[in-house]
Amino acid sequence: MTSPFSGFENTTLTFQLADGTYTTNAVGNRSLNTNPEIIKAVLKPTTDTSTVNRYANEIQQFAGADGHAVLLEGYLVKPQVYPQGVEFLMEADIEITVAIGKPETGRFKLLPVVQSPYVVAMGIDAITPIRGVFRRN
């Protein structure tokens, strides 16, 4: 089954997930190897002020002292559910086209989101909500 949002995706998120192996550099320091996990989504800036207020501290911390951050929300397109290893509060590289124009890039921090109890009770698994903070480069 394909997502009802197929064809409308405007965002590419690239999470770096640990693959369980390590690399040792010339001085003996080990670093974790990662594989990219790409998620396509349809996202837009939220207009719900109560949601923005709920995440105000998270937005401010992620934006930094002189940065600008926006709360985005929408739905996963491909894959339609979160891949194993992608967890809330993880960060990803983002490329998003919000309006007609050139894509913007930056960082995206995945925030917790709860699926509607109605959608769960009906057994609908074609839509998965996503919410996060976008900081422009």
N, C-alpha and C positions, 0 to 999 in steps of 0.2 A: 504494500500500500504506500502510495506517495503522500507527501504532506499536502494539505489544502493550500499551503502557502508557496508551493513550488512555482517558480517563475517570478516571484516577488521578492526573493532574497536580496538584501542590500548590504549584507555584512559577511565578512570572513574573519573568523576568530582562529588564531593558531596558538594552541596550548602546547607547552613542552612537557611531555610525560616521561618520567624515569623509566628506563628499560631494564634496570637491574644489573647493569654492567658498569664498570669503572675504567677510567683511563688514568695512568700514572704519568706525570710529566717528568722532565729531566732532573728535577730536584727531589722527586719522591712524593710529591703531593698528589693525592687522588681526587679526581672529580667525577661526578656522576654523569653518565651518558644519557641523553634524552632522545626521544622521537617526537616529531611534530604530530599533533592531533588536530585536524582541521574541522571546524564546525561552520556550517552556513546557517544564517538566521535572517529573519526580518526584524529589524529593531527601529524604534523611533524614540525621540525624547518624550519623557512622561509629562503629562499635564496635570496629574493628580498631586496637589500640593501636600496632602497628608502623607503620601508616599515619600515625597522629597524631604519633608520634615523628619520623617522616621529615620531616613538615612543621611541626614545632614552632617553628622560627625564623620561618617565613613567617607562621604563625598569630599569634605574639607581635608581630611587626612590624606586621601589619595591624590587630591589636586596639588598638595604641597603649598609652600609659602607664596609662590607667585604663579601657580598654575591655574588652569580653568578646567572644571570637570562638569559633566552632564550625566544625569541619571537616564539610562535607556531601558526600555522594556519591549518585549515582543515574544516571538515564538521560534523554536528550532525548526529548520527546514531539512537539513541533511547533516548528520543523522537526525532522526525524529526524537530520539531520547539521548540523554547525556551518556557519552562513552564511559566505560569503566576507567577510573583513574582521574576523571575530571570532577573536581569537588568544589563546593562553594568556597569563596574567598581566594580562589586561585586567580592568577593574572595571566593574560594572554595578549599577544599582539593583535591589533584590530585594524581592519580596513573597512570603512563604511562610507556609503553614499547616501546622505540624508535627503538632499534635494537634488534637483538636476544640476549637475556640475561635476567637478572632479572629486574623486574619493579622498577622504581624510584618513590619516593614520594616527595611531597612538597606542595607548595601553588600555586594557579593559579588565576590571576586577569583577568577577562573578559573585553576585549577592544571592543569599537564600531566597527562594520563592516557593510558595506552596501551591500545589495544583488544586483547582476548585473541587470541593467534595462532590458536587453534582457530576462533573466530568468523570471522576473516579468511580462513582456509583454506577454510572451508565456504561462503564467499561470502555470509554473512548480513549484510545492510546495514540491517536493521530496528531494530537497537539500537545506540546510541552512548552510551558512558559519559560522565559529567560529574562533576567533582570541584572543590571550591572552598572558600574560607573565607568564612563569613558573620559579619559584624559588625552587631549590632543598633544601631538609632538610639537 
